[in-house]
Amino acid sequence: MSTDSQPGSGPTGQPDPAQTDRGRAGQDPGATAQAAGIPAADGPGADGPSTDTPATDTPAADTPTNGQQEPADHGSGSNRLPALVLGALGVVYGDIGTSPLYTLREAFGEAGLPLTEATVLGILSLVFWALILVVTVKYVMVIMRADNRGEGGVLALGSLAHRGLGQKRSNRILVSLAILGMALFYGDSLITPAISVLSAVEGLKVVAPRLEPFIVPLTLAVIVLLFVFQRQGTGRVGIFFGPVMGLWFSVLAILGLIQIVHAPDVLRAVSPTYAIALFQANALLAFVALGAVVLAVTGAEALYADMGHFGRRPIRLAWMYMVLPALLLNYFGQGSLLLHEPEALENPFYHLAPDWAQLPLVVLATAATVIASQAVISGAFSLTRQAVQLGYLPRREIRHTSEHEIGQVYIPRNNWILLVGVVILVIGFGSSSNLAAAYGVSVTGAMAIDAILAAVVAWRLWRWNPLLVIVAFTGFLAIDLILFGATLTKVPQGGWFPLAIAFGVYLLMTTWRHGRKLLTDRLYSDALPMELFLSRITPQSPQRVAGTAVFMTGRSDLVPHAMLHNIKHNRVLHERVVMVTVNIEEVPRISDDRTMEVDKLGKGFWRVVLHFGYLEQPNIPRALESCRRFGLHLDLMDTSFFLGRETLIPSRRRGLPGWREPMFILMSKTALSATEFFCIPPGRVVELGTQVEI
């Protein structure tokens, strides 16, 4: 084992260039997250890994590309395609696929529209064109073209938009929009399990009205079991998701088709003239009804967010050939039923089925809604993991529940917070009709954000004609804003809830982001440059001891505070010193040839910069073992990891607003230790603390 403990032979004490062995497995070719306002990713302060300058491992902004490495269609050209399509049915379409349970019922019950032929055809026309324009055209045909190395979702879209604008100040707006989009998703992840499971179990009222008192208790039991099961991971039941949802969509199509065959005149609603006529007859009630029509497109963002798991082609095929036809047939079937049996408005979905099939339909619907809830919960876990990696949230315990799928994670803290929130919603609102008033605000808000970010991507990365960008995305944004405005009419009845959740999450995330940036600036304001430090080291001073010391630092050009504290108190320096900086980049994964940079500085000092994608787990010991090819050989049993730990103290100095200081300090105290987050063996860790005023 090489110790590299000899000082450099340069004339001024600097490392001799002839002795400097510089190995690089990657450069920083693009714009950094720091330029976008993204702070250090909750490393252990001055001596912890940082995302201040994560390289954006991407093509130049003027390259007409989606920014992908083409995993977005992985396996779609092979015999895996049927399996991927089936998997997409089970994971991607659970939310939007269960919307027929309550959409038409709420469209009439919420707005108070009279149940006439004109209103039924008008609502069906609105539902039809919402599914075509918002889901099919906007998401399936356009936005799904924007993939960040095969990954989708608001973070991936925001990253691509930031890349397109480069270093412009307007990137701050994009960062804020991405954070707001994540915050809105959290509101959706609370409401979806509550309204989905409640609406399915409410079918018991149709089967046996005397069972109505048991609806809420049974719903709570299903939800509690769902969240308790999360620790096991979705992999164990994932193989059942696709077949169950395949059966669900088949039943949707069959039930609707049977009713349409009996009364095919309902198909006239395909014409947009019926939607226009509805607004002409009563614009106010029609606008309010749009707040319920939104329910038909909730879950549309999942098409894009789950693209990395299945690829564009399987998701598109599942939508065009299975999901969309099944949804339209069922909606039109319900409309046909309402035209000829107005009393079915109590629950038009369950009244589509004959009496003997209603109880099995309740069971199937409950299974489908559990799957829909599972997909949203898993999405919340994945999004939280990405937010932690990018420095938007404090570190927290993240358990991987699959050896093969990195996206399958379980976050205990989030799981129990979500469970408490969902239980409160079920008990507080009591029925899916009441919850429908709270549903849709966060979804339409997130859709509008997607439209804005996608417009930037189309303009800057895809190089679309500016006129085409203006026309296309102004149209998308106009639809989103109209739907968002319609859902705002539901704020007094419950729409305030997802907005309050989104505001709270946004406040926490921005506080953490600004606080970490301020803390990083304070810690490094008086740091000693590494070159100056190395020039003062002599063979006699400080005294060198056997072994290797690894110092985690956010700035590889400055001396870590932990190193200075160690020299000050112990008056020794290890014979080999390795300074490690971790950069979490704005791409999902980093290719093997770009994961690390290794510099031999001389005098026993090494600099290692590790790059991880925001979907990867930073494992420092494993990464350091890979440095052998650059001549850096580490024996973990002979290595100590030095970490800095800050004690934050409120102050009157200019920095965070006074009301935010306690919030940031509390969030810091709840953060997972760097030892666990970076998979460092606890027995090899030395922590050195410092007090910092914020």
C-alpha positions as CSV (number, residue, x, y, z in Angstrom):
1,M,0.0,0.0,0.0
2,S,1.5,3.3,-1.1
3,T,1.5,6.0,1.5
4,D,2.6,9.0,-0.7
5,S,3.8,10.7,2.5
6,Q,6.8,12.5,1.1
7,P,6.5,16.2,0.5
8,G,6.7,17.6,-3.0
9,S,10.0,18.6,-4.5
10,G,8.9,21.9,-6.0
11,P,11.1,24.9,-5.3
12,T,8.5,26.7,-3.3
13,G,7.1,23.7,-1.5
14,Q,4.3,23.3,-4.0
15,P,3.7,19.8,-5.5
16,D,6.2,19.1,-8.2
17,P,4.3,18.9,-11.5
18,A,6.4,15.8,-12.3
19,Q,5.1,14.1,-9.3
20,T,1.5,15.1,-9.8
21,D,-0.5,12.1,-11.1
22,R,-3.8,13.6,-12.3
23,G,-6.5,11.2,-13.4
24,R,-9.9,12.4,-14.5
25,A,-12.9,10.3,-15.3
26,G,-15.0,13.3,-16.2
27,Q,-15.0,17.0,-16.6
28,D,-17.6,19.7,-15.7
29,P,-18.9,20.5,-19.2
30,G,-22.1,22.4,-18.4
31,A,-23.9,24.9,-16.3
32,T,-23.9,24.3,-12.6
33,A,-26.7,24.0,-10.1
34,Q,-25.2,26.9,-8.2
35,A,-25.9,29.1,-11.1
36,A,-29.5,28.1,-10.8
37,G,-29.5,28.9,-7.2
38,I,-29.3,25.4,-5.9
39,P,-27.4,25.2,-2.6
40,A,-25.1,22.6,-1.0
41,A,-26.9,19.3,-0.7
42,D,-27.0,19.1,3.0
43,G,-23.5,17.8,3.4
44,P,-22.0,18.2,6.8
45,G,-21.4,21.9,6.4
46,A,-17.9,23.1,5.6
47,D,-16.6,19.6,5.8
48,G,-19.4,17.8,4.0
49,P,-20.1,16.9,0.4
50,S,-21.7,19.7,-1.5
51,T,-23.8,20.3,-4.5
52,D,-22.8,23.9,-4.8
53,T,-21.3,23.2,-8.3
54,P,-22.8,20.1,-9.7
55,A,-21.7,19.7,-13.3
56,T,-24.6,19.4,-15.7
57,D,-23.4,16.4,-17.7
58,T,-25.2,17.4,-20.8
59,P,-24.8,18.6,-24.4
60,A,-24.5,22.3,-25.0
61,A,-27.6,24.4,-24.7
62,D,-27.7,25.1,-28.4
63,T,-27.7,21.4,-29.3
64,P,-31.1,20.4,-30.6
65,T,-31.6,17.5,-28.3
66,N,-33.9,16.3,-25.6
67,G,-31.0,15.7,-23.4
68,Q,-31.4,12.0,-23.3
69,Q,-29.2,9.0,-23.7
70,E,-32.1,7.1,-25.1
71,P,-33.0,4.9,-22.1
72,A,-36.4,6.5,-22.4
73,D,-37.4,3.7,-24.8
74,H,-35.4,1.0,-23.2
75,G,-36.4,-2.4,-24.3
76,S,-39.3,-1.1,-26.3
77,G,-38.0,-2.6,-29.5
78,S,-37.5,-6.1,-28.0
79,N,-39.7,-8.8,-26.6
80,R,-39.9,-6.8,-23.4
81,L,-42.4,-4.4,-24.9
82,P,-45.5,-6.3,-23.8
83,A,-44.2,-6.5,-20.3
84,L,-43.4,-2.8,-20.2
85,V,-46.8,-1.9,-21.5
86,L,-48.4,-4.1,-18.9
87,G,-46.2,-2.6,-16.2
88,A,-47.2,0.9,-17.4
89,L,-50.8,0.0,-17.0
90,G,-50.2,-0.9,-13.3
91,V,-48.0,2.0,-12.3
92,V,-48.6,4.9,-14.6
93,Y,-52.3,4.9,-15.1
94,G,-53.7,4.0,-11.7
95,D,-54.7,7.6,-10.8
96,I,-56.3,8.7,-14.1
97,G,-57.7,5.2,-14.5
98,T,-59.9,5.4,-11.4
99,S,-61.3,8.9,-12.2
100,P,-64.5,7.4,-13.7
101,L,-65.5,6.5,-10.2
102,Y,-66.5,10.0,-9.4
103,T,-65.9,12.5,-12.3
104,L,-69.4,12.6,-13.9
105,R,-71.1,12.4,-10.5
106,E,-69.3,15.4,-9.3
107,A,-69.7,17.4,-12.6
108,F,-73.4,17.5,-11.9
109,G,-73.5,17.4,-8.1
110,E,-70.9,20.1,-7.6
111,A,-72.0,22.7,-10.2
112,G,-75.7,22.2,-9.7
113,L,-76.2,21.7,-13.5
114,P,-79.7,20.4,-14.4
115,L,-79.6,16.8,-15.7
116,T,-80.7,17.4,-19.3
117,E,-79.6,16.1,-22.7
118,A,-77.7,19.3,-23.4
119,T,-75.8,19.3,-20.1
120,V,-74.9,15.6,-20.3
121,L,-73.6,16.0,-23.8
122,G,-71.8,19.2,-22.9
123,I,-70.0,17.7,-19.9
124,L,-69.1,14.6,-22.0
125,S,-67.7,16.8,-24.7
126,L,-65.6,18.7,-22.1
127,V,-64.3,15.4,-20.7
128,F,-63.5,14.1,-24.2
129,W,-61.6,17.2,-25.3
130,A,-59.8,17.5,-21.9
131,L,-58.4,13.9,-22.4
132,I,-57.5,14.6,-26.0
133,L,-55.9,18.1,-25.6
134,V,-54.4,17.9,-22.1
135,V,-53.3,14.3,-21.9
136,T,-52.9,13.0,-25.4
137,V,-51.6,16.1,-27.2
138,K,-49.8,18.0,-24.4
139,Y,-48.3,15.1,-22.4
140,V,-48.2,12.0,-24.6
141,M,-47.2,13.8,-27.9
142,V,-45.2,16.8,-26.8
143,I,-43.9,16.9,-23.2
144,M,-42.9,13.3,-23.2
145,R,-40.3,14.3,-25.8
146,A,-38.4,16.1,-23.1
147,D,-36.5,13.5,-21.1
148,N,-33.5,14.1,-19.0
149,R,-31.4,11.0,-19.6
150,G,-34.5,9.0,-19.9
151,E,-36.2,10.4,-16.8
152,G,-39.3,12.6,-16.6
153,G,-41.1,14.7,-14.0
154,V,-41.0,18.3,-12.9
155,L,-37.4,18.0,-11.7
156,A,-36.2,16.6,-15.0
157,L,-38.1,19.2,-16.9
158,G,-36.9,22.0,-14.7
159,S,-33.3,20.8,-15.2
160,L,-33.7,20.7,-19.0
161,A,-35.2,24.2,-19.0
162,H,-32.3,25.5,-16.8
163,R,-29.8,23.9,-19.2
164,G,-31.4,25.7,-22.1
165,L,-31.2,29.1,-20.5
166,G,-27.6,28.6,-19.3
167,Q,-26.4,31.2,-16.7
168,K,-29.2,33.7,-17.1
169,R,-30.8,35.3,-14.0
170,S,-34.2,34.0,-15.1
171,N,-33.0,30.6,-13.9
172,R,-34.0,31.6,-10.4
173,I,-37.6,31.7,-11.7
174,L,-37.2,28.2,-13.1
175,V,-35.8,26.9,-9.8
176,S,-38.7,28.4,-8.0
177,L,-41.2,26.9,-10.4
178,A,-39.6,23.5,-10.0
179,I,-39.8,23.7,-6.2
180,L,-43.5,24.9,-6.5
181,G,-44.2,22.0,-8.8
182,M,-42.8,19.5,-6.2
183,A,-44.8,21.2,-3.5
184,L,-48.0,20.9,-5.4
185,F,-47.3,17.2,-6.0
186,Y,-47.2,16.6,-2.3
187,G,-50.7,18.0,-1.9
188,D,-51.8,15.7,-4.6
189,S,-50.1,12.7,-3.0
190,L,-52.2,13.3,0.2
191,I,-55.6,13.6,-1.6
192,T,-55.3,10.8,-4.1
193,P,-55.2,7.8,-1.7
194,A,-58.1,9.4,0.3
195,I,-60.5,10.1,-2.5
196,S,-59.6,7.0,-4.6
197,V,-60.1,4.4,-1.8
198,L,-63.2,6.3,-0.4
199,S,-64.9,6.4,-3.8
200,A,-64.3,2.7,-4.3
201,V,-65.6,1.6,-0.9
202,E,-68.6,3.9,-1.3
203,G,-69.9,1.3,-3.8
204,L,-71.1,-0.6,-0.8
205,K,-73.9,1.9,-0.6
206,V,-75.1,0.8,-4.0
207,V,-74.8,-2.9,-3.1
208,A,-76.4,-2.6,0.4
209,P,-77.4,0.9,1.7
210,R,-77.3,-0.4,5.3
211,L,-73.5,-0.8,5.0
212,E,-73.0,3.0,4.7
213,P,-71.8,3.5,8.3
214,F,-68.9,1.1,7.6
215,I,-67.5,3.0,4.6
216,V,-65.2,5.3,6.5
217,P,-63.9,2.6,8.9
218,L,-63.2,0.2,6.0
219,T,-61.5,3.0,4.1
220,L,-59.2,3.8,7.0
221,A,-58.4,0.1,7.4
222,V,-57.4,-0.2,3.7
223,I,-55.3,2.9,3.9
224,V,-53.5,2.0,7.1
225,L,-52.7,-1.4,5.6
226,L,-51.4,0.3,2.5
227,F,-49.0,2.5,4.3
228,V,-47.9,-0.2,6.7
229,F,-47.0,-2.3,3.7
230,Q,-44.8,0.4,2.2
231,R,-41.7,-0.8,4.1
232,Q,-41.9,-4.1,2.1
233,G,-41.5,-2.2,-1.2
234,T,-43.6,-2.3,-4.3
235,G,-41.5,-5.0,-6.0
236,R,-43.3,-7.8,-4.3
237,V,-46.7,-6.9,-5.5
238,G,-45.7,-5.1,-8.6
239,I,-46.2,-8.2,-10.8
240,F,-49.9,-8.1,-9.9
241,F,-50.3,-4.4,-10.6
242,G,-50.4,-4.7,-14.4
243,P,-52.8,-7.6,-14.7
244,V,-55.2,-6.1,-12.1
245,M,-55.2,-2.8,-14.0
246,G,-55.5,-4.6,-17.3
247,L,-58.6,-6.3,-15.9
248,W,-59.8,-2.9,-14.6
249,F,-59.6,-1.1,-17.9
250,S,-61.2,-4.1,-19.7
251,V,-64.2,-3.9,-17.3
252,L,-64.4,-0.1,-17.8
253,A,-64.5,-0.6,-21.6
254,I,-67.1,-3.4,-21.5
255,L,-69.4,-1.7,-19.0
256,G,-69.4,1.5,-21.1
257,L,-69.7,-0.2,-24.4
258,I,-72.8,-2.2,-23.4
259,Q,-74.5,1.0,-22.4
260,I,-73.5,2.8,-25.6
261,V,-74.8,0.0,-27.8
262,H,-78.2,0.5,-26.1
263,A,-78.1,4.2,-26.7
264,P,-75.5,5.3,-29.2
265,D,-76.8,8.8,-29.6
266,V,-74.5,9.8,-26.8
267,L,-71.6,9.7,-29.2
268,R,-72.6,13.0,-30.6
269,A,-70.7,14.6,-27.6
270,V,-67.5,14.0,-29.6
271,S,-68.3,17.3,-31.3
272,P,-67.0,20.3,-29.4
273,T,-70.1,22.2,-30.3
274,Y,-71.9,20.7,-27.3
275,A,-69.2,22.0,-25.0
276,I,-69.5,25.4,-26.6
277,A,-73.3,25.3,-26.3
278,L,-73.0,24.4,-22.6
279,F,-71.0,27.6,-22.0
280,Q,-73.4,29.7,-24.1
281,A,-76.4,28.4,-22.2
282,N,-75.0,29.0,-18.7
283,A,-71.4,30.2,-18.6
284,L,-71.1,30.4,-14.8
285,L,-72.3,26.9,-14.1
286,A,-70.3,25.5,-17.0
287,F,-67.2,27.1,-15.6
288,V,-67.8,25.7,-12.1
289,A,-68.4,22.3,-13.7
290,L,-64.9,22.5,-15.3
291,G,-63.6,22.1,-11.7
292,A,-65.1,18.6,-11.8
293,V,-64.0,17.9,-15.4
294,V,-60.5,18.3,-14.1
295,L,-60.9,15.1,-12.2
296,A,-60.9,13.2,-15.5
297,V,-57.2,14.3,-16.2
298,T,-55.8,14.0,-12.7
299,G,-52.8,11.7,-13.0
300,A,-51.8,13.0,-16.4
301,E,-48.4,14.1,-15.1
302,A,-47.7,10.5,-14.1
303,L,-47.3,9.7,-17.8
304,Y,-44.3,12.0,-17.8
305,A,-43.0,11.4,-14.3
306,D,-42.8,7.6,-14.7
307,M,-41.2,7.7,-18.2
308,G,-37.8,6.6,-16.8
309,H,-39.3,3.3,-15.5
310,F,-41.0,2.2,-18.7
311,G,-39.9,4.4,-21.6
312,R,-41.9,6.6,-23.9
313,R,-43.1,3.9,-26.3
314,P,-44.7,1.5,-23.8
315,I,-46.5,4.4,-22.1
316,R,-47.7,5.9,-25.3
317,L,-48.9,2.5,-26.6
318,A,-50.7,1.7,-23.3
319,W,-52.5,5.1,-23.5
320,M,-53.5,5.1,-27.1
321,Y,-54.6,1.4,-27.4
322,M,-55.9,0.6,-23.9
323,V,-56.4,3.4,-21.4
324,L,-57.8,6.2,-23.6
325,P,-60.4,4.0,-25.3
326,A,-61.4,2.4,-22.0
327,L,-61.9,5.7,-20.3
328,L,-63.8,7.2,-23.2
329,L,-66.1,4.2,-23.5
330,N,-66.8,4.3,-19.8
331,Y,-67.5,8.0,-19.6
332,F,-69.8,7.9,-22.6
333,G,-71.5,4.8,-21.2
334,Q,-72.2,6.7,-18.0
335,G,-73.5,9.6,-20.0
336,S,-75.8,7.3,-21.9
337,L,-77.0,5.9,-18.7
338,L,-77.8,9.3,-17.2
339,L,-79.7,10.3,-20.3
340,H,-82.1,7.4,-19.9
341,E,-81.9,6.8,-16.2
342,P,-81.4,10.1,-14.4
343,E,-81.8,8.4,-11.0
344,A,-78.5,6.7,-11.6
345,L,-76.7,10.1,-10.8
346,E,-76.3,8.9,-7.2
347,N,-73.4,6.8,-8.5
348,P,-73.4,6.4,-12.3
349,F,-70.3,4.2,-12.4
350,Y,-71.6,1.4,-10.2
351,H,-75.1,1.6,-11.8
352,L,-73.5,0.6,-15.1
353,A,-73.1,-2.9,-13.8
354,P,-75.9,-5.3,-13.2
355,D,-76.9,-6.1,-9.6
356,W,-75.0,-9.4,-9.5
357,A,-71.8,-7.7,-10.6
358,Q,-71.8,-4.8,-8.3
359,L,-70.1,-6.4,-5.3
360,P,-67.3,-7.9,-7.4
361,L,-66.9,-4.5,-9.0
362,V,-66.5,-2.9,-5.6
363,V,-63.7,-5.4,-4.8
364,L,-62.0,-4.7,-8.2
365,A,-62.4,-0.9,-7.8
366,T,-60.9,-1.1,-4.3
367,A,-57.9,-3.0,-5.7
368,A,-57.5,-0.5,-8.5
369,T,-57.6,2.5,-6.1
370,V,-55.1,0.9,-3.9
371,I,-52.8,0.5,-6.9
372,A,-53.5,4.2,-7.8
373,S,-52.6,5.2,-4.3
374,Q,-49.5,3.1,-4.3
375,A,-48.3,4.8,-7.5
376,V,-48.7,8.3,-6.0
377,I,-47.1,7.3,-2.7
378,S,-44.1,5.8,-4.5
379,G,-43.9,8.9,-6.6
380,A,-43.8,11.0,-3.5
381,F,-40.9,8.9,-2.1
382,S,-39.0,9.1,-5.4
383,L,-39.5,12.9,-5.6
384,T,-38.4,13.4,-2.0
385,R,-35.3,11.4,-2.7
386,Q,-34.4,13.6,-5.7
387,A,-35.1,16.7,-3.7
388,V,-32.8,15.6,-0.9
389,Q,-30.0,14.8,-3.5
390,L,-30.4,18.2,-5.1
391,G,-30.3,20.0,-1.8
392,Y,-34.0,21.1,-1.6
393,L,-34.7,19.1,1.6
394,P,-32.6,17.9,4.6
395,R,-31.0,14.5,4.5
396,R,-33.3,11.7,5.7
397,E,-33.3,7.9,5.9
398,I,-33.9,6.4,2.5
399,R,-34.3,2.6,2.3
400,H,-33.9,0.8,-1.1
401,T,-36.5,-1.9,-1.4
402,S,-35.2,-3.5,-4.6
403,E,-31.8,-4.7,-5.5
404,H,-32.5,-4.0,-9.2
405,E,-34.7,-0.9,-9.4
406,I,-33.0,2.2,-7.9
407,G,-36.3,4.1,-8.0
408,Q,-38.0,1.8,-5.5
409,V,-37.3,3.4,-2.2
410,Y,-39.0,3.7,1.1
411,I,-38.7,6.8,3.3
412,P,-40.1,6.1,6.8
413,R,-40.6,9.7,7.9
414,N,-42.5,10.6,4.8
415,N,-44.5,7.5,5.0
416,W,-45.9,8.2,8.4
417,I,-46.5,11.9,7.7
418,L,-48.5,10.9,4.6
419,L,-50.5,8.3,6.6
420,V,-51.4,10.9,9.2
421,G,-52.4,13.4,6.6
422,V,-54.6,10.9,4.6
423,V,-56.3,9.7,7.7
424,I,-57.1,13.3,8.7
425,L,-58.5,13.9,5.2
426,V,-60.8,10.8,5.3
427,I,-62.1,11.6,8.7
428,G,-62.4,15.3,8.2
429,F,-64.1,15.2,4.8
430,G,-66.0,11.9,5.2
431,S,-66.9,11.2,1.6
432,S,-65.4,11.3,-1.9
433,S,-67.8,14.0,-2.9
434,N,-66.5,16.3,-0.2
435,L,-62.9,15.4,-1.1
436,A,-63.6,16.2,-4.7
437,A,-63.9,19.8,-3.7
438,A,-60.3,19.7,-2.6
439,Y,-59.0,17.8,-5.6
440,G,-57.7,19.3,-8.7
441,V,-56.2,22.6,-7.5
442,S,-52.7,21.1,-7.1
443,V,-52.9,19.0,-10.2
444,T,-53.8,21.9,-12.5
445,G,-51.2,24.1,-10.9
446,A,-48.5,21.5,-11.6
447,M,-49.8,21.2,-15.2
448,A,-49.4,24.9,-15.8
449,I,-45.8,24.8,-14.4
450,D,-45.1,21.9,-16.8
451,A,-46.3,23.9,-19.7
452,I,-44.1,26.9,-18.9
453,L,-41.0,24.7,-18.4
454,A,-41.7,22.7,-21.5
455,A,-42.0,25.9,-23.5
456,V,-38.4,26.9,-22.5
457,V,-37.2,23.4,-23.5
458,A,-38.9,23.6,-26.9
459,W,-37.5,27.0,-27.5
460,R,-33.9,26.6,-26.3
461,L,-33.1,22.9,-26.7
462,W,-35.4,21.6,-29.4
463,R,-34.9,24.8,-31.4
464,W,-38.6,25.1,-32.3
465,N,-39.6,28.1,-34.3
466,P,-40.4,30.8,-31.7
467,L,-43.8,31.5,-33.3
468,L,-44.7,27.7,-33.0
469,V,-43.6,27.7,-29.4
470,I,-45.8,30.8,-28.6
471,V,-48.8,29.4,-30.4
472,A,-48.6,25.8,-29.1
473,F,-47.6,26.5,-25.5
474,T,-49.8,29.5,-25.1
475,G,-52.7,27.2,-26.0
476,F,-51.6,24.6,-23.5
477,L,-51.0,27.2,-20.8
478,A,-54.4,28.8,-21.5
479,I,-56.2,25.5,-21.0
480,D,-54.3,24.8,-17.8
481,L,-55.0,28.2,-16.4
482,I,-58.7,27.9,-17.3
483,L,-58.9,24.6,-15.5
484,F,-56.9,26.0,-12.6
485,G,-59.3,28.9,-12.4
486,A,-62.2,26.6,-12.3
487,T,-60.7,24.6,-9.5
488,L,-60.2,27.8,-7.5
489,T,-63.9,28.0,-7.2
490,K,-63.6,25.0,-4.9
491,V,-61.2,26.7,-2.5
492,P,-63.9,27.5,0.2
493,Q,-65.2,23.9,0.1
494,G,-61.8,22.3,0.5
495,G,-59.5,23.4,-2.2
496,W,-57.7,25.4,0.4
497,F,-56.2,22.2,1.8
498,P,-53.8,21.2,-1.1
499,L,-52.9,24.9,-1.5
500,A,-52.0,25.1,2.2
501,I,-49.9,21.9,1.9
502,A,-48.2,23.2,-1.2
503,F,-47.4,26.6,0.5
504,G,-46.0,24.9,3.6
505,V,-43.8,22.5,1.6
506,Y,-42.6,25.4,-0.6
507,L,-41.8,27.5,2.4
508,L,-39.8,24.6,4.0
509,M,-37.9,23.9,0.8
510,T,-37.0,27.5,0.0
511,T,-36.0,28.0,3.7
512,W,-33.7,25.0,3.5
513,R,-32.3,26.1,0.1
514,H,-31.5,29.7,1.2
515,G,-30.3,28.6,4.6
516,R,-27.8,26.1,3.2
517,K,-26.5,28.6,0.8
518,L,-26.0,31.2,3.6
519,L,-24.4,28.6,5.8
520,T,-22.0,27.6,3.1
521,D,-21.0,31.2,2.5
522,R,-20.4,31.8,6.2
523,L,-18.3,28.7,6.6
524,Y,-16.1,29.4,3.7
525,S,-15.8,33.2,4.1
526,D,-12.5,32.9,6.0
527,A,-11.2,29.5,4.8
528,L,-7.5,29.0,4.0
529,P,-6.6,28.3,0.3
530,M,-5.3,24.8,-0.1
531,E,-2.3,26.0,-2.2
532,L,-1.2,28.3,0.6
533,F,-1.7,25.6,3.2
534,L,0.4,23.1,1.2
535,S,3.2,25.6,0.8
536,R,3.6,25.8,4.6
537,I,3.9,22.1,5.2
538,T,7.4,20.9,5.8
539,P,8.7,17.4,6.6
540,Q,9.1,18.4,10.3
541,S,5.8,20.2,10.8
542,P,3.2,19.3,11.4
543,Q,4.0,15.8,12.7
544,R,2.8,13.0,10.4
545,V,1.2,9.9,11.8
546,A,0.5,6.6,10.0
547,G,-2.8,6.0,8.2
548,T,-5.2,7.8,5.9
549,A,-7.5,10.7,6.8
550,V,-10.5,11.4,4.6
551,F,-11.9,14.9,4.9
552,M,-15.3,15.5,3.4
553,T,-15.5,19.1,2.0
554,G,-17.7,21.1,-0.2
555,R,-14.8,23.2,-1.6
556,S,-11.8,21.2,-2.7
557,D,-9.8,24.4,-3.3
558,L,-10.0,25.3,0.4
559,V,-8.7,23.7,3.6
560,P,-11.6,21.8,5.4
561,H,-12.4,23.2,8.8
562,A,-12.2,19.8,10.2
563,M,-8.6,19.5,9.1
564,L,-7.7,22.8,10.8
565,H,-9.4,21.7,14.0
566,N,-7.6,18.4,13.9
567,I,-4.2,20.1,13.5
568,K,-5.1,22.7,16.2
569,H,-6.1,20.2,18.8
570,N,-4.2,17.0,18.0
571,R,-1.1,18.7,16.4
572,V,-0.7,15.9,13.9
573,L,-1.5,15.2,10.3
574,H,-1.9,11.8,8.7
575,E,0.7,10.6,6.3
576,R,-1.9,10.5,3.6
577,V,-4.8,13.0,3.4
578,V,-7.7,12.6,1.0
579,M,-10.1,15.5,0.5
580,V,-13.4,14.3,-0.9
581,T,-16.1,16.5,-2.5
582,V,-19.4,15.1,-3.6
583,N,-21.3,16.8,-6.5
584,I,-24.9,15.8,-7.0
585,E,-25.6,16.7,-10.6
586,E,-28.7,17.7,-12.4
587,V,-28.9,14.5,-14.4
588,P,-30.5,11.2,-13.1
589,R,-27.3,9.1,-13.4
590,I,-23.7,9.6,-14.2
591,S,-21.9,7.3,-16.7
592,D,-19.1,5.2,-15.3
593,D,-16.4,7.2,-17.2
594,R,-17.5,10.5,-15.6
595,T,-18.0,9.5,-12.0
596,M,-14.8,10.8,-10.4
597,E,-11.8,13.2,-10.7
598,V,-8.6,12.2,-8.8
599,D,-5.7,14.6,-8.3
600,K,-2.4,13.8,-6.5
601,L,-1.4,17.1,-5.0
602,G,1.9,16.0,-3.4
603,K,3.0,16.0,0.2
604,G,0.7,13.1,0.8
605,F,-2.4,15.0,-0.3
606,W,-5.1,13.8,-2.7
607,R,-8.1,15.5,-4.1
608,V,-11.1,13.4,-5.1
609,V,-14.3,14.8,-6.6
610,L,-17.2,12.3,-6.9
611,H,-20.1,12.9,-9.2
612,F,-23.5,11.3,-8.6
613,G,-26.8,11.7,-10.4
614,Y,-29.8,12.7,-8.3
615,L,-31.2,9.2,-8.6
616,E,-28.0,7.6,-7.3
617,Q,-27.0,6.7,-3.8
618,P,-23.8,8.4,-2.7
619,N,-21.7,5.6,-1.3
620,I,-18.3,7.1,-0.4
621,P,-16.3,4.0,0.6
622,R,-17.4,2.1,-2.5
623,A,-16.5,5.1,-4.7
624,L,-13.1,5.5,-3.0
625,E,-12.3,1.9,-3.7
626,S,-12.7,2.7,-7.4
627,C,-9.9,5.2,-7.2
628,R,-7.3,2.4,-7.3
629,R,-7.0,2.9,-11.1
630,F,-5.7,6.4,-10.4
631,G,-3.0,5.1,-7.9
632,L,-5.0,5.9,-4.8
633,H,-5.2,2.7,-2.7
634,L,-7.2,2.9,0.5
635,D,-7.5,0.3,3.2
636,L,-10.8,1.1,5.1
637,M,-9.4,-0.5,8.3
638,D,-6.6,2.1,8.2
639,T,-8.7,5.1,7.2
640,S,-10.5,7.7,9.4
641,F,-13.3,9.9,8.0
642,F,-13.3,13.4,9.4
643,L,-16.7,15.2,9.3
644,G,-17.7,18.6,10.4
645,R,-20.8,19.2,12.4
646,E,-22.3,22.7,12.8
647,T,-24.2,24.0,15.8
648,L,-26.4,26.8,14.4
649,I,-27.0,29.9,16.5
650,P,-29.6,32.5,15.7
651,S,-28.2,36.0,15.4
652,R,-29.1,39.5,14.4
653,R,-26.6,39.4,11.5
654,R,-27.9,39.9,8.1
655,G,-29.0,36.6,6.7
656,L,-32.2,34.6,7.1
657,P,-35.3,36.5,8.2
658,G,-35.8,36.1,11.9
659,W,-39.0,34.1,11.5
660,R,-37.1,31.6,9.3
661,E,-34.1,31.1,11.5
662,P,-35.9,28.7,14.0
663,M,-37.4,26.8,11.1
664,F,-34.0,26.3,9.4
665,I,-32.4,25.3,12.7
666,L,-35.1,22.8,13.4
667,M,-34.8,21.3,9.9
668,S,-31.0,21.0,10.4
669,K,-31.6,19.1,13.7
670,T,-33.8,16.6,12.0
671,A,-31.4,15.9,9.1
672,L,-29.9,12.4,8.8
673,S,-26.3,12.3,9.8
674,A,-23.7,12.4,7.0
675,T,-22.4,9.1,8.2
676,E,-25.6,7.3,7.3
677,F,-26.4,9.3,4.2
678,F,-23.1,8.7,2.6
679,C,-22.8,5.1,3.8
680,I,-19.6,5.7,5.8
681,P,-18.8,3.0,8.4
682,P,-19.7,4.6,11.8
683,G,-16.6,3.1,13.5
684,R,-14.3,5.0,11.2
685,V,-15.8,8.5,11.7
686,V,-14.4,11.4,13.7
687,E,-16.8,14.4,14.0
688,L,-15.4,17.9,14.8
689,G,-18.0,20.6,15.6
690,T,-18.1,24.3,15.1
691,Q,-20.7,27.0,16.0
692,V,-22.1,29.2,13.2
693,E,-24.3,32.2,13.5
694,I,-27.0,32.5,10.8
